[in-house]
Amino acid sequence: MAVTSKQVPQVEDDKSLKKRNEELERELRKSQEREEKMKAELQKTFERLRVAEEAEERLCSQFGELEAEAIDQARSDHARILSLLNQLAQAQRLLQSAAVSLPLEFAAK
């Protein structure tokens, strides 16, 4: 069978199309590989985000507990200060009343 002039360009076109198809398939594989890598990276990022959110929740909970403890301690300290102020005022009144009731001879010494 003789090759006609119409068949030669057709064979060349077929080769060119086959080559282009192979190039496109390679590009598709590369693109799919990049997509898989991006999916894996996205999954890692989601996992890091989940861990960070859990840590934030724990820290907020601990902060709330510490804040409650600090408020309790401040209330306790305030009550103790008021008690000490009352004791001091009572002691001063006692000293003043004792000084007034001392005889003059003791007060002069």
TILUM-617948 format. One record per atom (N, C-alpha, C): residue number from 1; residue in one letter; atom name; x, y, z. Coordinates in nm, 4 decimals, padded with zeros to 6 digits, m for minus. Layout:
REC  NUM  A  CA  X  Y  Z .
...
//
This chain:
REC  1  M  N  00.0848  m00.1161  00.0000 .
REC  1  M  CA  00.0000  00.0000  00.0000 .
REC  1  M  C  00.0896  00.1228  00.0000 .
REC  2  A  N  00.0604  00.2093  m00.0858 .
REC  2  A  CA  00.1424  00.3290  m00.1010 .
REC  2  A  C  00.0929  00.4379  m00.0080 .
REC  3  V  N  00.1882  00.5130  00.0451 .
REC  3  V  CA  00.1551  00.6238  00.1340 .
REC  3  V  C  00.1276  00.7456  00.0478 .
REC  4  T  N  00.0119  00.8003  00.0665 .
REC  4  T  CA  m00.0245  00.9186  m00.0116 .
REC  4  T  C  00.0154  01.0443  00.0652 .
REC  5  S  N  00.0096  01.1567  m00.0039 .
REC  5  S  CA  00.0491  01.2823  00.0585 .
REC  5  S  C  m00.0489  01.3231  00.1682 .
REC  6  K  N  m00.1719  01.2756  00.1575 .
REC  6  K  CA  m00.2695  01.3062  00.2625 .
REC  6  K  C  m00.2414  01.2254  00.3885 .
REC  7  Q  N  m00.1857  01.1051  00.3735 .
REC  7  Q  CA  m00.1601  01.0196  00.4881 .
REC  7  Q  C  m00.0396  01.0673  00.5697 .
REC  8  V  N  00.0594  01.1265  00.5069 .
REC  8  V  CA  00.1797  01.1725  00.5789 .
REC  8  V  C  00.1447  01.2808  00.6792 .
REC  9  P  N  00.0725  01.3853  00.6393 .
REC  9  P  CA  00.0360  01.4856  00.7407 .
REC  9  P  C  m00.0536  01.4260  00.8500 .
REC  10  Q  N  m00.1380  01.3296  00.8119 .
REC  10  Q  CA  m00.2249  01.2671  00.9113 .
REC  10  Q  C  m00.1420  01.1910  01.0143 .
REC  11  V  N  m00.0389  01.1196  00.9689 .
REC  11  V  CA  00.0480  01.0455  01.0596 .
REC  11  V  C  00.1229  01.1440  01.1504 .
REC  12  E  N  00.1706  01.2528  01.0939 .
REC  12  E  CA  00.2401  01.3531  01.1724 .
REC  12  E  C  00.1451  01.4179  01.2731 .
REC  13  D  N  00.0228  01.4439  01.2300 .
REC  13  D  CA  m00.0766  01.5002  01.3219 .
REC  13  D  C  m00.1070  01.4022  01.4341 .
REC  14  D  N  m00.1157  01.2740  01.3982 .
REC  14  D  CA  m00.1410  01.1729  01.5008 .
REC  14  D  C  m00.0264  01.1679  01.6016 .
REC  15  K  N  00.0968  01.1726  01.5521 .
REC  15  K  CA  00.2128  01.1714  01.6409 .
REC  15  K  C  00.2131  01.2956  01.7294 .
REC  16  S  N  00.1844  01.4090  01.6694 .
REC  16  S  CA  00.1812  01.5348  01.7429 .
REC  16  S  C  00.0714  01.5309  01.8500 .
REC  17  L  N  m00.0445  01.4789  01.8133 .
REC  17  L  CA  m00.1547  01.4681  01.9100 .
REC  17  L  C  m00.1202  01.3704  02.0215 .
REC  18  K  N  m00.0558  01.2591  01.9842 .
REC  18  K  CA  m00.0164  01.1611  02.0848 .
REC  18  K  C  00.0848  01.2219  02.1814 .
REC  19  K  N  00.1813  01.2956  02.1257 .
REC  19  K  CA  00.2827  01.3605  02.2092 .
REC  19  K  C  00.2167  01.4642  02.3003 .
REC  20  R  N  00.1269  01.5429  02.2442 .
REC  20  R  CA  00.0568  01.6452  02.3249 .
REC  20  R  C  m00.0278  01.5789  02.4333 .
REC  21  N  N  m00.0915  01.4688  02.3976 .
REC  21  N  CA  m00.1721  01.3946  02.4948 .
REC  21  N  C  m00.0851  01.3435  02.6097 .
REC  22  E  N  00.0323  01.2912  02.5778 .
REC  22  E  CA  00.1250  01.2435  02.6802 .
REC  22  E  C  00.1685  01.3589  02.7710 .
REC  23  E  N  00.1968  01.4749  02.7111 .
REC  23  E  CA  00.2353  01.5920  02.7903 .
REC  23  E  C  00.1221  01.6333  02.8850 .
REC  24  L  N  00.0019  01.6328  02.8329 .
REC  24  L  CA  m00.1136  01.6696  02.9151 .
REC  24  L  C  m00.1354  01.5686  03.0281 .
REC  25  E  N  m00.1139  01.4417  02.9979 .
REC  25  E  CA  m00.1279  01.3389  03.1021 .
REC  25  E  C  m00.0229  01.3578  03.2115 .
REC  26  R  N  00.1020  01.3919  03.1713 .
REC  26  R  CA  00.2072  01.4191  03.2694 .
REC  26  R  C  00.1693  01.5394  03.3560 .
REC  27  E  N  00.1225  01.6439  03.2920 .
REC  27  E  CA  00.0804  01.7630  03.3654 .
REC  27  E  C  m00.0359  01.7308  03.4600 .
REC  28  L  N  m00.1259  01.6465  03.4139 .
REC  28  L  CA  m00.2388  01.6059  03.4983 .
REC  28  L  C  m00.1884  01.5296  03.6205 .
REC  29  R  N  m00.0945  01.4359  03.6000 .
REC  29  R  CA  m00.0381  01.3615  03.7133 .
REC  29  R  C  00.0317  01.4555  03.8114 .
REC  30  K  N  00.1093  01.5494  03.7584 .
REC  30  K  CA  00.1775  01.6463  03.8450 .
REC  30  K  C  00.0750  01.7294  03.9228 .
REC  31  S  N  m00.0284  01.7694  03.8530 .
REC  31  S  CA  m00.1328  01.8489  03.9178 .
REC  31  S  C  m00.2026  01.7678  04.0268 .
REC  32  Q  N  m00.2285  01.6408  03.9998 .
REC  32  Q  CA  m00.2920  01.5544  04.0998 .
REC  32  Q  C  m00.1993  01.5326  04.2202 .
REC  33  E  N  m00.0690  01.5178  04.1940 .
REC  33  E  CA  00.0275  01.5037  04.3027 .
REC  33  E  C  00.0308  01.6298  04.3891 .
REC  34  R  N  00.0303  01.7476  04.3224 .
REC  34  R  CA  00.0275  01.8740  04.3978 .
REC  34  R  C  m00.1010  01.8839  04.4800 .
REC  35  E  N  m00.2104  01.8416  04.4196 .
REC  35  E  CA  m00.3385  01.8449  04.4908 .
REC  35  E  C  m00.3347  01.7549  04.6139 .
REC  36  E  N  m00.2778  01.6363  04.6004 .
REC  36  E  CA  m00.2666  01.5445  04.7140 .
REC  36  E  C  m00.1773  01.6034  04.8232 .
REC  37  K  N  m00.0664  01.6651  04.7827 .
REC  37  K  CA  00.0225  01.7293  04.8803 .
REC  37  K  C  m00.0510  01.8424  04.9526 .
REC  38  M  N  m00.1266  01.9208  04.8775 .
REC  38  M  CA  m00.2016  02.0317  04.9382 .
REC  38  M  C  m00.3088  01.9788  05.0330 .
REC  39  K  N  m00.3731  01.8685  04.9951 .
REC  39  K  CA  m00.4732  01.8082  05.0837 .
REC  39  K  C  m00.4076  01.7611  05.2136 .
REC  40  A  N  m00.2918  01.6981  05.2008 .
REC  40  A  CA  m00.2198  01.6510  05.3195 .
REC  40  A  C  m00.1782  01.7691  05.4071 .
REC  41  E  N  m00.1290  01.8751  05.3444 .
REC  41  E  CA  m00.0893  01.9943  05.4197 .
REC  41  E  C  m00.2108  02.0585  05.4865 .
REC  42  L  N  m00.3211  02.0626  05.4168 .
REC  42  L  CA  m00.4440  02.1175  05.4740 .
REC  42  L  C  m00.4893  02.0337  05.5936 .
REC  43  Q  N  m00.4784  01.9022  05.5810 .
REC  43  Q  CA  m00.5157  01.8140  05.6913 .
REC  43  Q  C  m00.4252  01.8384  05.8127 .
REC  44  K  N  m00.2955  01.8548  05.7886 .
REC  44  K  CA  m00.2021  01.8848  05.8982 .
REC  44  K  C  m00.2378  02.0178  05.9631 .
REC  45  T  N  m00.2727  02.1164  05.8811 .
REC  45  T  CA  m00.3099  02.2479  05.9330 .
REC  45  T  C  m00.4361  02.2387  06.0175 .
REC  46  F  N  m00.5347  02.1622  05.9697 .
REC  46  F  CA  m00.6573  02.1429  06.0481 .
REC  46  F  C  m00.6258  02.0760  06.1819 .
REC  47  E  N  m00.5356  01.9796  06.1805 .
REC  47  E  CA  m00.4985  01.9105  06.3043 .
REC  47  E  C  m00.4294  02.0071  06.4012 .
REC  48  R  N  m00.3380  02.0899  06.3487 .
REC  48  R  CA  m00.2722  02.1891  06.4347 .
REC  48  R  C  m00.3744  02.2877  06.4911 .
REC  49  L  N  m00.4699  02.3261  06.4091 .
REC  49  L  CA  m00.5742  02.4175  06.4544 .
REC  49  L  C  m00.6583  02.3535  06.5649 .
REC  50  R  N  m00.6917  02.2269  06.5478 .
REC  50  R  CA  m00.7707  02.1555  06.6488 .
REC  50  R  C  m00.6949  02.1499  06.7813 .
REC  51  V  N  m00.5661  02.1186  06.7730 .
REC  51  V  CA  m00.4828  02.1114  06.8938 .
REC  51  V  C  m00.4749  02.2494  06.9600 .
REC  52  A  N  m00.4578  02.3533  06.8787 .
REC  52  A  CA  m00.4491  02.4893  06.9333 .
REC  52  A  C  m00.5809  02.5294  06.9995 .
REC  53  E  N  m00.6934  02.4925  06.9385 .
REC  53  E  CA  m00.8233  02.5254  06.9977 .
REC  53  E  C  m00.8440  02.4514  07.1295 .
REC  54  E  N  m00.8037  02.3263  07.1354 .
REC  54  E  CA  m00.8147  02.2503  07.2602 .
REC  54  E  C  m00.7271  02.3132  07.3689 .
REC  55  A  N  m00.6072  02.3540  07.3314 .
REC  55  A  CA  m00.5166  02.4179  07.4274 .
REC  55  A  C  m00.5766  02.5500  07.4759 .
REC  56  E  N  m00.6370  02.6238  07.3841 .
REC  56  E  CA  m00.7001  02.7506  07.4223 .
REC  56  E  C  m00.8137  02.7261  07.5221 .
REC  57  E  N  m00.8932  02.6234  07.4966 .
REC  57  E  CA  m01.0024  02.5909  07.5886 .
REC  57  E  C  m00.9495  02.5536  07.7271 .
REC  58  R  N  m00.8425  02.4741  07.7302 .
REC  58  R  CA  m00.7832  02.4368  07.8597 .
REC  58  R  C  m00.7297  02.5598  07.9315 .
REC  59  L  N  m00.6612  02.6467  07.8581 .
REC  59  L  CA  m00.6063  02.7680  07.9192 .
REC  59  L  C  m00.7172  02.8589  07.9708 .
REC  60  C  N  m00.8247  02.8723  07.8948 .
REC  60  C  CA  m00.9368  02.9555  07.9405 .
REC  60  C  C  m00.9982  02.8975  08.0671 .
REC  61  S  N  m01.0103  02.7663  08.0707 .
REC  61  S  CA  m01.0654  02.7006  08.1891 .
REC  61  S  C  m00.9738  02.7227  08.3093 .
REC  62  Q  N  m00.8438  02.7037  08.2896 .
REC  62  Q  CA  m00.7477  02.7251  08.3981 .
REC  62  Q  C  m00.7479  02.8710  08.4424 .
REC  63  F  N  m00.7577  02.9617  08.3468 .
REC  63  F  CA  m00.7606  03.1037  08.3801 .
REC  63  F  C  m00.8848  03.1350  08.4640 .
REC  64  G  N  m00.9982  03.0771  08.4269 .
REC  64  G  CA  m01.1203  03.0982  08.5044 .
REC  64  G  C  m01.1065  03.0477  08.6467 .
REC  65  E  N  m01.0454  02.9312  08.6615 .
REC  65  E  CA  m01.0239  02.8759  08.7955 .
REC  65  E  C  m00.9300  02.9652  08.8769 .
REC  66  L  N  m00.8227  03.0105  08.8143 .
REC  66  L  CA  m00.7284  03.0995  08.8840 .
REC  66  L  C  m00.7944  03.2319  08.9214 .
REC  67  E  N  m00.8766  03.2821  08.8322 .
REC  67  E  CA  m00.9465  03.4076  08.8605 .
REC  67  E  C  m01.0406  03.3906  08.9801 .
REC  68  A  N  m01.1114  03.2779  08.9852 .
REC  68  A  CA  m01.2005  03.2511  09.0982 .
REC  68  A  C  m01.1209  03.2382  09.2276 .
REC  69  E  N  m01.0069  03.1693  09.2214 .
REC  69  E  CA  m00.9210  03.1574  09.3397 .
REC  69  E  C  m00.8697  03.2941  09.3842 .
REC  70  A  N  m00.8313  03.3785  09.2888 .
REC  70  A  CA  m00.7802  03.5118  09.3213 .
REC  70  A  C  m00.8889  03.5959  09.3876 .
REC  71  I  N  m01.0117  03.5849  09.3390 .
REC  71  I  CA  m01.1224  03.6595  09.3993 .
REC  71  I  C  m01.1472  03.6105  09.5414 .
REC  72  D  N  m01.1476  03.4794  09.5596 .
REC  72  D  CA  m01.1653  03.4244  09.6951 .
REC  72  D  C  m01.0542  03.4713  09.7886 .
REC  73  Q  N  m00.9307  03.4693  09.7394 .
REC  73  Q  CA  m00.8168  03.5135  09.8210 .
REC  73  Q  C  m00.8291  03.6621  09.8543 .
REC  74  A  N  m00.8700  03.7428  09.7568 .
REC  74  A  CA  m00.8852  03.8869  09.7812 .
REC  74  A  C  m00.9936  03.9122  09.8855 .
REC  75  R  N  m01.1027  03.8392  09.8772 .
REC  75  R  CA  m01.2099  03.8537  09.9767 .
REC  75  R  C  m01.1605  03.8130  10.1154 .
REC  76  S  N  m01.0876  03.7031  10.1204 .
REC  76  S  CA  m01.0328  03.6563  10.2473 .
REC  76  S  C  m00.9351  03.7588  10.3051 .
REC  77  D  N  m00.8477  03.8107  10.2199 .
REC  77  D  CA  m00.7517  03.9125  10.2653 .
REC  77  D  C  m00.8238  04.0382  10.3130 .
REC  78  H  N  m00.9260  04.0787  10.2405 .
REC  78  H  CA  m01.0019  04.1978  10.2799 .
REC  78  H  C  m01.0674  04.1766  10.4160 .
REC  79  A  N  m01.1259  04.0604  10.4366 .
REC  79  A  CA  m01.1883  04.0305  10.5663 .
REC  79  A  C  m01.0838  04.0316  10.6772 .
REC  80  R  N  m00.9663  03.9769  10.6495 .
REC  80  R  CA  m00.8589  03.9754  10.7501 .
REC  80  R  C  m00.8126  04.1169  10.7823 .
REC  81  I  N  m00.8009  04.2011  10.6804 .
REC  81  I  CA  m00.7601  04.3407  10.7019 .
REC  81  I  C  m00.8636  04.4126  10.7875 .
REC  82  L  N  m00.9922  04.3929  10.7574 .
REC  82  L  CA  m01.0972  04.4567  10.8382 .
REC  82  L  C  m01.0917  04.4085  10.9826 .
REC  83  S  N  m01.0669  04.2803  11.0009 .
REC  83  S  CA  m01.0559  04.2248  11.1355 .
REC  83  S  C  m00.9377  04.2879  11.2099 .
REC  84  L  N  m00.8250  04.2990  11.1440 .
REC  84  L  CA  m00.7069  04.3599  11.2058 .
REC  84  L  C  m00.7306  04.5079  11.2357 .
REC  85  L  N  m00.8005  04.5786  11.1466 .
REC  85  L  CA  m00.8320  04.7190  11.1722 .
REC  85  L  C  m00.9218  04.7328  11.2949 .
REC  86  N  N  m01.0183  04.6442  11.3060 .
REC  86  N  CA  m01.1060  04.6452  11.4235 .
REC  86  N  C  m01.0266  04.6175  11.5511 .
REC  87  Q  N  m00.9358  04.5219  11.5465 .
REC  87  Q  CA  m00.8524  04.4904  11.6629 .
REC  87  Q  C  m00.7647  04.6096  11.7006 .
REC  88  L  N  m00.7092  04.6737  11.5983 .
REC  88  L  CA  m00.6245  04.7901  11.6229 .
REC  88  L  C  m00.7055  04.9038  11.6852 .
REC  89  A  N  m00.8245  04.9285  11.6318 .
REC  89  A  CA  m00.9097  05.0350  11.6875 .
REC  89  A  C  m00.9475  05.0029  11.8319 .
REC  90  Q  N  m00.9778  04.8784  11.8563 .
REC  90  Q  CA  m01.0134  04.8359  11.9928 .
REC  90  Q  C  m00.8933  04.8526  12.0869 .
REC  91  A  N  m00.7753  04.8174  12.0392 .
REC  91  A  CA  m00.6549  04.8320  12.1212 .
REC  91  A  C  m00.6267  04.9791  12.1492 .
REC  92  Q  N  m00.6473  05.0660  12.0493 .
REC  92  Q  CA  m00.6255  05.2087  12.0701 .
REC  92  Q  C  m00.7255  05.2652  12.1714 .
REC  93  R  N  m00.8515  05.2241  12.1613 .
REC  93  R  CA  m00.9522  05.2690  12.2591 .
REC  93  R  C  m00.9153  05.2223  12.3997 .
REC  94  L  N  m00.8694  05.0984  12.4086 .
REC  94  L  CA  m00.8293  05.0437  12.5383 .
REC  94  L  C  m00.7126  05.1228  12.5972 .
REC  95  L  N  m00.6133  05.1543  12.5124 .
REC  95  L  CA  m00.4979  05.2328  12.5579 .
REC  95  L  C  m00.5395  05.3737  12.5992 .
REC  96  Q  N  m00.6280  05.4330  12.5213 .
REC  96  Q  CA  m00.6748  05.5677  12.5562 .
REC  96  Q  C  m00.7514  05.5674  12.6884 .
REC  97  S  N  m00.8375  05.4683  12.7046 .
REC  97  S  CA  m00.9140  05.4622  12.8299 .
REC  97  S  C  m00.8219  05.4319  12.9473 .
REC  98  A  N  m00.7186  05.3526  12.9279 .
REC  98  A  CA  m00.6232  05.3214  13.0349 .
REC  98  A  C  m00.5413  05.4448  13.0700 .
REC  99  A  N  m00.5048  05.5242  12.9716 .
REC  99  A  CA  m00.4257  05.6440  12.9968 .
REC  99  A  C  m00.5086  05.7468  13.0709 .
REC  100  V  N  m00.6351  05.7567  13.0412 .
REC  100  V  CA  m00.7226  05.8528  13.1093 .
REC  100  V  C  m00.7446  05.8124  13.2528 .
REC  101  S  N  m00.7534  05.6847  13.2790 .
REC  101  S  CA  m00.7839  05.6374  13.4151 .
REC  101  S  C  m00.6602  05.6285  13.5029 .
REC  102  L  N  m00.5409  05.6496  13.4498 .
REC  102  L  CA  m00.4203  05.6460  13.5334 .
REC  102  L  C  m00.4204  05.7646  13.6309 .
REC  103  P  N  m00.3778  05.7420  13.7492 .
REC  103  P  CA  m00.3644  05.8561  13.8410 .
REC  103  P  C  m00.2612  05.9529  13.7868 .
REC  104  L  N  m00.2686  06.0769  13.8247 .
REC  104  L  CA  m00.1791  06.1803  13.7754 .
REC  104  L  C  m00.0353  06.1521  13.8110 .
REC  105  E  N  m00.0106  06.0933  13.9224 .
REC  105  E  CA  00.1273  06.0668  13.9625 .
REC  105  E  C  00.1960  05.9685  13.8676 .
REC  106  F  N  00.1212  05.8695  13.8157 .
REC  106  F  CA  00.1821  05.7743  13.7214 .
REC  106  F  C  00.1997  05.8370  13.5831 .
REC  107  A  N  00.1071  05.9230  13.5458 .
REC  107  A  CA  00.1122  05.9849  13.4153 .
REC  107  A  C  00.2311  06.0807  13.4054 .
REC  108  A  N  00.2718  06.1434  13.5169 .
REC  108  A  CA  00.3821  06.2380  13.5152 .
REC  108  A  C  00.5157  06.1681  13.5003 .
REC  109  K  N  00.5247  06.0483  13.5428 .
REC  109  K  CA  00.6526  05.9768  13.5365 .
REC  109  K  C  00.6775  05.9353  13.3987 .
//
